[in-house]
Amino acid sequence: MKNRGLIGLAGAVLMAPSLALAEEATLNGANTAWILTSTALVLFMTLPGLALFYGGLVRTKNVLSVMMQCFAIAGVVSILWLIAGYSLAFGPGNGVIGDFSKVMLAGVGRETLAAGNIPESLFMAFQMTFAIITPALIVGAFAERMKFASMLLFSALWLMLVYVPVAHWVWGGGWLQKMGLYDFAGGVVVHITAGVAALVAALVMGPRKGFPATAMPPHNMTMTVTGAGMLWVGWFGFNGGSALAADGNAAMALLVTHISAATGAVTWSAIEWKRFGKPSALGAVTGMVAGLGTITPASGFVGPGGGLIIGLLAGGICFSATMFIKRVLKIDDSLDVFPVHGVGGMLGTLLAGVFSSTGLGLFSGYGFASGVADMGGQVGVQLTGVVATVLFTAIVTWGLLKGVGALFGLRVEEEEEVGGLDIALHEERGYDLH
């Protein structure tokens, strides 16, 4: 049992992350090399993957603003994670929050080992990359209309008040981990929190000027497809690295991740082809991301058959959610963060309880838990985690947005929005055609 966190629980029955410090353990070179690589891959998902993916999806006048937001979040989150975020997420603390015992990595030396006999400093860095990409995902909900300073303050507060507590609940010895929640690599911690926060932000901010009457297509699909490819590759570190070991569990997590991504892309494209007459590159990459986000919580607990079904459901259900949010509810979640990441995270978290079962033949569970016999009981635990995280994230996110808005305002002036945030906020252009 070698997942990502929890001091003192190496070898426990539950899957949760484990920082167990083995008294006579020696550094495992193979595991260390793999997690070093995985850490780079996960950062690669944000910089440049997500920056390019989001940058291509917005209009020309806002491309630099979105990429700047991704870079700025990476910088601010890294500093906060070092100072107190890591300690509060993975310090022993209590069932709700960690403590300050590891502030500035106090007590962590070059020889201090975490689960998998890797350096704890490496475990901290690996977790940092997860903390970076989560608030960066939310950027897609308020793209093209939020003040840069307000975005920075909101992202910093959201990291400490939403991401850190939920990470502790699920991976750091908190109450959901003790219940036995399955979240291998971040369905709850990353995708549900980011997706729900995105929906709340879109509602609080209101739509972009002209939405939905004015078409706002991506300005550079080549950039978006390039970023999507980087996300697909980087996700192998996201999910495969969460095994904290270079072993068969990591290999299976990597395999099911790829199968789900491929199936999600094919499913979304097939639905578009049937409904609209032509499959689009945008649909293919969005379906891929849906497949990746949905398999994330289940990747250490299901086999290839389960990964195939999860990708199929991700493509269909996330497509329907996207159409419903945009066309029926007319909510301007600019880059579809909630229907892809939020809905995908919830779906994958629930399906982890189903396909980890030992009684499904070719679709039986494969992973740390080697499947569970009580599917109903596990699904109940998964549902508890989903509901608690959705409610907590929604309430705190709403409060933060209202607070930041009252202090500094959330939205740029109408003239700035029309002219574009690249010039208004950064005095730069993404393209100089002259």
Steps between C-alpha positions, in 0.01 A plus 500: 500500500703792375283788393567867572485627863412422863773477757517164670257310274735316265357155458157606626187343358390827339661636188582847624826687448757401751799690629602218730856550613652156525764497770745278316390565145749588229435718200353313202674627191248368248203650683683828547587522131140434398353761736762754391378439146134508604548831680637653182214349299232645727656847490520454121120464508462857624806658342472484205210251455208677664634845406499406130171309523317793661692761300377359170140481620458870577485788252814656356476805724517288817754228423784646705275578797404134537856376462620762749240380750634143474858615552413734787301230680795260465725752671268603782384145580860372514589759763186440707545123480851529642408743775192324642287324239688170508509494879128569534414237238737223611595585858341263754247750642150360537222369279428843349836672453870434549733698725803728472762236576640509146490875435784587259572124503609512862657169603526375142858426399670339204470158663135528608296243308133480410289208380667307221833584666531822303630826650226690680621814323410327173160396635441864596600619151278237334205618709587861418437438131148377583441811709614714205273354234181500708443878535641541147213287369249748648641774276298352215173598666563874525733540201484831314338703776670484844747751641851363530553614861163358606583171326828475689345571839209265440731219382729538802213499750322217320812284513532537877130488590365242252775293339715452810217380731355264239846358425537431871157337521578261215879449500642641822334289768166682504150373555429391140819300487407325823157419352678321214436741214664398173665795329820377344624818334256784552142447383378658822802707598569650156211459258194533720641797692613679182179418312264613773704814562484572126121472495466731801742749344309502171174568687645773722692671217222485246546437127745668266362799313304367204449146633313298374390701195851577375713210377828471692689216329857399588751725326771236449404134497855401407616642834215324682569160343870538580419577864257209511771263384723623780220440749452144376870419537536686829205310647714185510696670778180624660347153534793262456714701739235477769606143564818650650685202358638365174296181505201318356253730674651801325497311170133408531406855603682631194330248272144566617566874481593469134206273419251738662646804323489328161145375555382842621640667188345244264162510678473880499600512132247232409219689673593821318523316169152359544335817633673770294624311194870559564741415782707794625852523636357694794262214575775239477731678744216587737389136506859399569520734799164369623634145481815598687319686776246223548753215527720695744336393830457142382832446324660300782198281564366387161620284213504570126137396458392743767714771338327438167150537648601805705636671187183415307276644772725803542472589133122469492407647837746790492385586146139512618597707805684750281201545271266536797712760681563712191180465297227434755616674817701757298775515764821644359757259642727629226717193439263231636683429823199377699343263243838345414696502827222534759256254347786272394650504849167413662428227247846346533490510879171311506613253233815424701267339752335294226795377291718426801260216574639147484186351342494659155703251299701681234400829662615408850718727706875500474719704731609554856176375646483208250135587471228518764235240570235747627429717198198666660689595812792643303272700273337642813839616625578650160167685495566641846832638378343654191215670686719632782758638258241663273327676789821612672658624178188685384446681830862605556553598135187717502615672820849564361370646174259726683774611739757571229233673295404727788864596558633545148227412253512183293433617150691729265326808360277444199735701278792281609305182435405614151856606418653185646686419819840464334530875445281611791678298771846424359567756223599220262360324198503129429560562131678785324411456136687814400 
